[in-house]
Amino acid sequence: MIDQFARADKFAEFTGIEFIEAGEGFARAKVKLEDKHLNSVGTVHGGLLFTLADYVFAIACNSYGTIAVAINASISYFRAVKEGVLTASAREVSIQRKLSHYLIEIKDEGNNLIALFQGMAYRKKETYMFNEETYG
């Protein structure tokens, strides 16, 4: 079910982010950098890095079937990148009835840390359902 959730994200698809894997409390995705991902100084746009991290954050915190929405997120950028493939890995740090916390690392192909994202989610009572009409 979480695979369907991950693949239903239209913005991730638009930006070229590819889902790799997920399970309870974790997720991984990657993006192959293209010219469209670069900012005015020729390095990857911070917005793409945030989007990549936010994508795996959303998958990880929704991996239990309960709707979870971000209530806080922050990112620190460590290294500029111009080309290659970036991979984001989300891991659960803490989960409670209403709140969960995640740490997301974005690394390049050389395993260099590019950015670190921290996210907190509010876990709602509702669960999500998948059907062709909603998630095609």
ChimeraX attribute file (.defattr): number of C-alpha atoms within 10 A of each C-alpha:
attribute: neighborCount
match mode: 1-to-1
recipient: residues
	/A:1	12
	/A:2	19
	/A:3	14
	/A:4	12
	/A:5	17
	/A:6	25
	/A:7	15
	/A:8	15
	/A:9	16
	/A:10	12
	/A:11	11
	/A:12	21
	/A:13	13
	/A:14	8
	/A:15	17
	/A:16	17
	/A:17	22
	/A:18	18
	/A:19	22
	/A:20	15
	/A:21	15
	/A:22	20
	/A:23	17
	/A:24	15
	/A:25	21
	/A:26	23
	/A:27	27
	/A:28	25
	/A:29	23
	/A:30	21
	/A:31	20
	/A:32	14
	/A:33	20
	/A:34	14
	/A:35	11
	/A:36	9
	/A:37	20
	/A:38	18
	/A:39	14
	/A:40	7
	/A:41	8
	/A:42	13
	/A:43	16
	/A:44	21
	/A:45	17
	/A:46	17
	/A:47	12
	/A:48	19
	/A:49	24
	/A:50	19
	/A:51	15
	/A:52	27
	/A:53	31
	/A:54	23
	/A:55	23
	/A:56	31
	/A:57	33
	/A:58	23
	/A:59	28
	/A:60	28
	/A:61	32
	/A:62	24
	/A:63	22
	/A:64	16
	/A:65	15
	/A:66	15
	/A:67	18
	/A:68	25
	/A:69	17
	/A:70	17
	/A:71	11
	/A:72	11
	/A:73	17
	/A:74	12
	/A:75	18
	/A:76	13
	/A:77	14
	/A:78	12
	/A:79	13
	/A:80	13
	/A:81	16
	/A:82	16
	/A:83	17
	/A:84	12
	/A:85	15
	/A:86	23
	/A:87	25
	/A:88	28
	/A:89	23
	/A:90	28
	/A:91	21
	/A:92	19
	/A:93	14
	/A:94	12
	/A:95	15
	/A:96	9
	/A:97	9
	/A:98	11
	/A:99	17
	/A:100	21
	/A:101	22
	/A:102	23
	/A:103	21
	/A:104	25
	/A:105	20
	/A:106	25
	/A:107	19
	/A:108	18
	/A:109	11
	/A:110	9
	/A:111	10
	/A:112	13
	/A:113	17
	/A:114	19
	/A:115	21
	/A:116	20
	/A:117	22
	/A:118	19
	/A:119	23
	/A:120	23
	/A:121	22
	/A:122	18
	/A:123	21
	/A:124	13
	/A:125	10
	/A:126	10
	/A:127	12
	/A:128	13
	/A:129	12
	/A:130	13
	/A:131	9
	/A:132	6
	/A:133	6
	/A:134	8
	/A:135	13
	/A:136	9
